[in-house]
Amino acid sequence: MGKDQISIIIPVYNAAAHLADALESVRVQTFRDWECICVDDGSTDNSAEILSRFAADDARFRVVSQANAGPRAARNHGLELARTPWFLFMDSDDVFHPDAFRTLLDVAERTGADVVTAGYSCDPAKLSCAGTTRVCDDPAARMADERSWRGEPWARLMRTDMFADLRFVLRYHEDVGWLTAAMVRSHREAVLDAPLYYYRPTANSFSRRPDYDAALSELWRYQAEVCPSLKPRLGEIAYARWKRHPEELTAADVYRLRDEGVISLVRLSLSKRMRLLLSFFLNGKGQRP
């Protein structure tokens, strides 16, 4: 095509263990018109050395460094630098299928979508371009209605002119908050079930910090603000969270979020509502919800 079409944005913080694998999966893409923006967020391991090596060998890798400020600031920095028609996010310990970029761009051009969402696998041996594609002309409704909707921004090809000015604003769950706002903006999404992306769960990731779950209410408030139609789905999520971790989210907390207009409980079955109500009377403040 003659000029870069896709910006890959990778926030990097102490990712030396798997960073080379991630960058190599970008380097060997069969689609070659890309730039890779690597934002080193104050790493203290040898991530900077790995980034420098790839940048020295291939000018399509652009490395920028900043004082440690977290993934929110690193992704925002990458968005500011993106200069291509399309961009996508990648985590520094994950891997793309070699034909991923070509496949995503082909789908975007064929469907006219502003977001192309790829499938993923937690097993690198299962990466494949084989699969089906469906088109959704109301991405916000899909987000609100489908239980299978995932909130991570990685492995999604997105139009730069539509989304690059959208900033990550939350300290925790910033990725889910950002994608929620992006889906509200989007007019058409193409969804691939082909697993083009290997997601590597790590025990010490930022999202597994003890205070991460405590910020769920902040996330839900933000999501309800940018997408009010999401409130019934947030009510289901809040109920499920209460069932799994009642010591972190009490029945009283759930009712408080409902009363504040953050969530709606209209989708809960009668049995679930009764279970929640009973817990409130047994463990709450003694007031009828």
Secondary structure by P-SEA (a helix, b strand, c coil): cccccbbbbbbbccccccaaaaaaaaaacccccbbbbbbccccccaaaaaaaaaaaacccbbbbbbccccaaaaaaaaaaaccccbbbbbccccccccaaaaaaaaaaaaccccbbbbbbbcccccccccbbbbbbccaaaaaacccccccccccbbbbcccccccccccccaaaaaaaaaaaaaccbbbbbccccbbbbbbccccccccccccaaaaaaaaaaaacccaaaaaaaaaaaaaaaccccccaaaaaaaaaacccccccccaaaaaaaaaaaaaccccccc
